[in-house]
Amino acid sequence: MEPRKVQKVGYSTLSVSLPMNWTKKVGIKKGDLVFISEESDGALRLTAEPGKTEDSTVYVVNVDNCDNAKVLARVIVGNYVLGRGVIKVESSRRLMREQIEGIREVTQRLLGIGIIEESDRHLILQCSIDPKNFPLETVIRRLYVITSIMFKETLDSLVDGDMELAKDAITREYEADTIYFLLARLLASAQQSRLVSEGIGITEPIDIVQHSIIAWYLEMIGDRVNNIASSIIKLQPLRQESDDELVERLAQIGMMAFTMFDKAVKSIFEKDLVVASDAVDLYDNVEKEERSLLKRFQNGSSLDVAANVSQIAWDFKIIAEHSSAIAEIAIDHVLKGQNDVCQVEESPKVKS
């Protein structure tokens, strides 16, 4: 923090000089416009004219310092999530085929990024995403829709024994990851720029934190659904007629978990405290049924069936926990704004 004295100019104008280092960094010159906005705590925020602070930095990834293609892929994803526009991947020697294929594969999972230059020792990736074209609520809703479809397909495959549905759910997880990485990039960019945060619909800093947690939980739920679909495929050839009641009860637990998930996310969009509270209340039922199921059937089925059923039931329980957490964030979000449940009472005026 740098202190500055307030100067009086003329009869009524107060002024403060701008730090030279900041003006050089953002490219401010005499005659340029700056924008002043008041924060909720009374602080003033000074912003350069849009376009002045556009980042033209090239971020260089040294392939030689990445142990394998997986590390390289994670580094590229990390740079993407941090909101970086131009990423140069280079090596002191010829890039190996495995490295090039890994780079191409990871860019296909990231929205709006592509290879714009290539040689035997380097690749340049550029991301052309304009955050203003991706309102945050729209992107979160898209991730919810994809995850919801995956969940329904997985439950139907469990009940009907249709393995094609389970395979479809696994395939959709690829798209869910793409949307999650986009969400992470938008939120990271919003944290760094007030213009970006306002452009995607964020009005308060706490919204970035809450939406980051919600996005993470949605991604984790998608991963759990993917695990369940894989376990169902393993379970199918092991199922006997004697396991039908077991599978039916397992599906009931799954439906409760899905109802929790559905209510929790909808309460975010609809700002409905009652729906969010209903979602939280369902968790005890999921936990009770999961415990009862394993206690009754684990000793009556083959070890392979019991192992897969236990894994599926555990994943349903974790989904319920994540859904409960989303619902609790929704409750906090409702209480933060104007609502019919909790209101501010004005302090009575003290008579002098």
WOWOQUI-V69508 format. One record per residue. N is the residue number from 1. PHI is phi as a letter, one per 20 degrees, with the letter a starting at -180 (none if undefined). PSI is psi in radians with two decimals (999 if undefined). Layout:
n:N phi:PHI psi:PSI
n:N phi:PHI psi:PSI
//
This chain:
n:1 phi:none psi:2.29
n:2 phi:d psi:2.04
n:3 phi:f psi:2.51
n:4 phi:c psi:2.39
n:5 phi:e psi:2.45
n:6 phi:e psi:2.24
n:7 phi:d psi:2.62
n:8 phi:d psi:2.23
n:9 phi:d psi:2.12
n:10 phi:m psi:-2.59
n:11 phi:e psi:-0.53
n:12 phi:c psi:-0.08
n:13 phi:e psi:2.30
n:14 phi:d psi:2.45
n:15 phi:c psi:2.73
n:16 phi:c psi:2.32
n:17 phi:f psi:2.64
n:18 phi:e psi:2.44
n:19 phi:f psi:2.30
n:20 phi:f psi:-0.72
n:21 phi:g psi:-0.68
n:22 phi:f psi:-0.74
n:23 phi:f psi:-0.64
n:24 phi:f psi:-0.68
n:25 phi:f psi:-0.73
n:26 phi:e psi:-0.05
n:27 phi:m psi:0.52
n:28 phi:f psi:2.32
n:29 phi:c psi:2.94
n:30 phi:g psi:2.29
n:31 phi:n psi:-0.22
n:32 phi:f psi:2.77
n:33 phi:e psi:2.48
n:34 phi:c psi:2.73
n:35 phi:d psi:2.34
n:36 phi:d psi:2.22
n:37 phi:c psi:2.55
n:38 phi:e psi:2.25
n:39 phi:e psi:2.94
n:40 phi:f psi:-0.43
n:41 phi:e psi:0.14
n:42 phi:n psi:-0.17
n:43 phi:f psi:2.69
n:44 phi:d psi:2.41
n:45 phi:d psi:2.25
n:46 phi:d psi:2.18
n:47 phi:c psi:2.38
n:48 phi:f psi:2.82
n:49 phi:g psi:2.35
n:50 phi:g psi:2.31
n:51 phi:o psi:-0.40
n:52 phi:f psi:-0.60
n:53 phi:d psi:0.34
n:54 phi:f psi:2.25
n:55 phi:e psi:2.03
n:56 phi:d psi:0.28
n:57 phi:f psi:2.46
n:58 phi:d psi:2.13
n:59 phi:e psi:2.09
n:60 phi:e psi:2.20
n:61 phi:d psi:2.08
n:62 phi:e psi:1.84
n:63 phi:f psi:-0.59
n:64 phi:f psi:-0.42
n:65 phi:e psi:0.06
n:66 phi:e psi:2.14
n:67 phi:f psi:-0.62
n:68 phi:b psi:3.13
n:69 phi:f psi:-0.54
n:70 phi:f psi:-0.73
n:71 phi:f psi:-0.76
n:72 phi:g psi:-0.77
n:73 phi:f psi:-0.74
n:74 phi:f psi:-0.60
n:75 phi:f psi:-0.71
n:76 phi:f psi:-0.78
n:77 phi:f psi:-0.73
n:78 phi:f psi:-0.74
n:79 phi:f psi:-0.67
n:80 phi:f psi:-0.85
n:81 phi:f psi:-0.60
n:82 phi:f psi:-0.04
n:83 phi:n psi:0.29
n:84 phi:f psi:2.44
n:85 phi:e psi:-0.70
n:86 phi:c psi:2.14
n:87 phi:c psi:2.13
n:88 phi:d psi:2.09
n:89 phi:d psi:2.01
n:90 phi:c psi:2.77
n:91 phi:c psi:2.73
n:92 phi:f psi:-0.18
n:93 phi:c psi:3.13
n:94 phi:g psi:2.33
n:95 phi:f psi:2.36
n:96 phi:f psi:2.73
n:97 phi:g psi:-0.71
n:98 phi:g psi:-0.69
n:99 phi:f psi:-0.77
n:100 phi:f psi:-0.76
n:101 phi:f psi:-0.66
n:102 phi:f psi:-0.69
n:103 phi:f psi:-0.79
n:104 phi:f psi:-0.69
n:105 phi:f psi:-0.76
n:106 phi:f psi:-0.60
n:107 phi:f psi:-0.48
n:108 phi:f psi:-0.36
n:109 phi:e psi:-0.14
n:110 phi:d psi:2.23
n:111 phi:f psi:2.31
n:112 phi:n psi:0.17
n:113 phi:d psi:2.51
n:114 phi:b psi:2.92
n:115 phi:e psi:2.13
n:116 phi:d psi:-0.23
n:117 phi:b psi:2.49
n:118 phi:b psi:2.41
n:119 phi:c psi:-3.06
n:120 phi:f psi:-0.29
n:121 phi:d psi:-0.05
n:122 phi:b psi:2.77
n:123 phi:c psi:2.49
n:124 phi:d psi:2.18
n:125 phi:d psi:2.43
n:126 phi:c psi:2.35
n:127 phi:d psi:2.22
n:128 phi:d psi:0.38
n:129 phi:f psi:2.27
n:130 phi:d psi:1.92
n:131 phi:g psi:-0.54
n:132 phi:f psi:-0.34
n:133 phi:e psi:0.01
n:134 phi:c psi:1.34
n:135 phi:g psi:2.36
n:136 phi:g psi:-0.80
n:137 phi:f psi:-0.65
n:138 phi:f psi:-0.73
n:139 phi:f psi:-0.73
n:140 phi:f psi:-0.71
n:141 phi:f psi:-0.66
n:142 phi:f psi:-0.73
n:143 phi:f psi:-0.68
n:144 phi:f psi:-0.78
n:145 phi:f psi:-0.80
n:146 phi:f psi:-0.82
n:147 phi:f psi:-0.66
n:148 phi:f psi:-0.76
n:149 phi:f psi:-0.77
n:150 phi:g psi:-0.78
n:151 phi:f psi:-0.82
n:152 phi:f psi:-0.75
n:153 phi:f psi:-0.68
n:154 phi:f psi:-0.76
n:155 phi:f psi:-0.74
n:156 phi:f psi:-0.66
n:157 phi:f psi:-0.58
n:158 phi:f psi:-0.76
n:159 phi:f psi:-0.81
n:160 phi:e psi:-0.21
n:161 phi:m psi:0.40
n:162 phi:e psi:1.80
n:163 phi:f psi:-0.35
n:164 phi:f psi:-0.62
n:165 phi:f psi:-0.71
n:166 phi:f psi:-0.70
n:167 phi:f psi:-0.66
n:168 phi:f psi:-0.72
n:169 phi:f psi:-0.73
n:170 phi:f psi:-0.68
n:171 phi:f psi:-0.66
n:172 phi:f psi:-0.39
n:173 phi:f psi:-0.48
n:174 phi:f psi:-0.81
n:175 phi:f psi:-0.64
n:176 phi:f psi:-0.71
n:177 phi:f psi:-0.72
n:178 phi:g psi:-0.79
n:179 phi:f psi:-0.64
n:180 phi:f psi:-0.78
n:181 phi:f psi:-0.65
n:182 phi:f psi:-0.79
n:183 phi:g psi:-0.80
n:184 phi:f psi:-0.70
n:185 phi:f psi:-0.78
n:186 phi:f psi:-0.77
n:187 phi:f psi:-0.66
n:188 phi:f psi:-0.70
n:189 phi:f psi:-0.66
n:190 phi:f psi:-0.57
n:191 phi:f psi:-0.50
n:192 phi:e psi:-0.36
n:193 phi:c psi:2.18
n:194 phi:f psi:-0.62
n:195 phi:f psi:-0.70
n:196 phi:f psi:-0.80
n:197 phi:g psi:-0.74
n:198 phi:f psi:-0.61
n:199 phi:f psi:-0.54
n:200 phi:e psi:0.08
n:201 phi:n psi:0.32
n:202 phi:e psi:2.25
n:203 phi:d psi:-0.41
n:204 phi:c psi:2.54
n:205 phi:g psi:-0.61
n:206 phi:f psi:-0.45
n:207 phi:f psi:-0.60
n:208 phi:f psi:-0.77
n:209 phi:f psi:-0.86
n:210 phi:f psi:-0.77
n:211 phi:f psi:-0.54
n:212 phi:f psi:-0.74
n:213 phi:f psi:-0.74
n:214 phi:f psi:-0.78
n:215 phi:g psi:-0.73
n:216 phi:f psi:-0.77
n:217 phi:f psi:-0.71
n:218 phi:f psi:-0.72
n:219 phi:f psi:-0.75
n:220 phi:f psi:-0.66
n:221 phi:f psi:-0.74
n:222 phi:g psi:-0.72
n:223 phi:f psi:-0.70
n:224 phi:f psi:-0.71
n:225 phi:f psi:-0.70
n:226 phi:g psi:-0.74
n:227 phi:f psi:-0.73
n:228 phi:f psi:-0.77
n:229 phi:g psi:-0.73
n:230 phi:f psi:-0.71
n:231 phi:f psi:-0.62
n:232 phi:f psi:-0.69
n:233 phi:f psi:-0.67
n:234 phi:f psi:-0.59
n:235 phi:f psi:-0.60
n:236 phi:g psi:-0.89
n:237 phi:f psi:-0.20
n:238 phi:e psi:-0.22
n:239 phi:f psi:2.40
n:240 phi:d psi:2.89
n:241 phi:g psi:-0.57
n:242 phi:f psi:-0.26
n:243 phi:e psi:0.00
n:244 phi:f psi:-0.75
n:245 phi:f psi:-0.66
n:246 phi:f psi:-0.83
n:247 phi:f psi:-0.65
n:248 phi:f psi:-0.76
n:249 phi:f psi:-0.60
n:250 phi:f psi:-0.72
n:251 phi:f psi:-0.61
n:252 phi:f psi:-0.70
n:253 phi:f psi:-0.74
n:254 phi:f psi:-0.69
n:255 phi:f psi:-0.65
n:256 phi:f psi:-0.74
n:257 phi:f psi:-0.70
n:258 phi:f psi:-0.72
n:259 phi:f psi:-0.73
n:260 phi:g psi:-0.85
n:261 phi:g psi:-0.82
n:262 phi:f psi:-0.80
n:263 phi:f psi:-0.73
n:264 phi:f psi:-0.84
n:265 phi:f psi:-0.70
n:266 phi:f psi:-0.57
n:267 phi:f psi:-0.45
n:268 phi:f psi:-0.86
n:269 phi:f psi:-0.68
n:270 phi:e psi:-0.12
n:271 phi:l psi:0.82
n:272 phi:d psi:1.87
n:273 phi:f psi:-0.63
n:274 phi:f psi:-0.77
n:275 phi:f psi:-0.72
n:276 phi:f psi:-0.73
n:277 phi:f psi:-0.67
n:278 phi:f psi:-0.70
n:279 phi:f psi:-0.77
n:280 phi:f psi:-0.72
n:281 phi:f psi:-0.50
n:282 phi:f psi:-0.34
n:283 phi:f psi:-0.71
n:284 phi:g psi:-0.65
n:285 phi:f psi:-0.74
n:286 phi:f psi:-0.82
n:287 phi:f psi:-0.73
n:288 phi:f psi:-0.79
n:289 phi:f psi:-0.66
n:290 phi:f psi:-0.73
n:291 phi:f psi:-0.74
n:292 phi:f psi:-0.71
n:293 phi:f psi:-0.86
n:294 phi:f psi:-0.64
n:295 phi:f psi:-0.67
n:296 phi:e psi:-0.68
n:297 phi:d psi:-0.28
n:298 phi:f psi:-0.63
n:299 phi:e psi:-0.18
n:300 phi:d psi:-0.01
n:301 phi:c psi:2.94
n:302 phi:f psi:2.79
n:303 phi:f psi:-0.69
n:304 phi:f psi:-0.75
n:305 phi:f psi:-0.80
n:306 phi:f psi:-0.68
n:307 phi:f psi:-0.80
n:308 phi:f psi:-0.71
n:309 phi:f psi:-0.75
n:310 phi:f psi:-0.72
n:311 phi:f psi:-0.76
n:312 phi:f psi:-0.80
n:313 phi:f psi:-0.70
n:314 phi:f psi:-0.74
n:315 phi:f psi:-0.67
n:316 phi:f psi:-0.70
n:317 phi:f psi:-0.72
n:318 phi:f psi:-0.71
n:319 phi:g psi:-0.73
n:320 phi:f psi:-0.70
n:321 phi:f psi:-0.80
n:322 phi:f psi:-0.69
n:323 phi:f psi:-0.69
n:324 phi:f psi:-0.70
n:325 phi:f psi:-0.72
n:326 phi:f psi:-0.75
n:327 phi:f psi:-0.66
n:328 phi:f psi:-0.60
n:329 phi:f psi:-0.68
n:330 phi:f psi:-0.70
n:331 phi:f psi:-0.81
n:332 phi:g psi:-0.70
n:333 phi:f psi:-0.70
n:334 phi:f psi:-0.78
n:335 phi:f psi:-0.44
n:336 phi:f psi:-0.56
n:337 phi:d psi:-2.92
n:338 phi:f psi:2.35
n:339 phi:b psi:2.95
n:340 phi:e psi:-0.12
n:341 phi:e psi:-0.74
n:342 phi:c psi:2.08
n:343 phi:c psi:2.80
n:344 phi:e psi:2.29
n:345 phi:d psi:2.20
n:346 phi:f psi:2.40
n:347 phi:f psi:2.43
n:348 phi:f psi:2.48
n:349 phi:f psi:2.35
n:350 phi:e psi:2.18
n:351 phi:f psi:2.34
n:352 phi:e psi:999
//
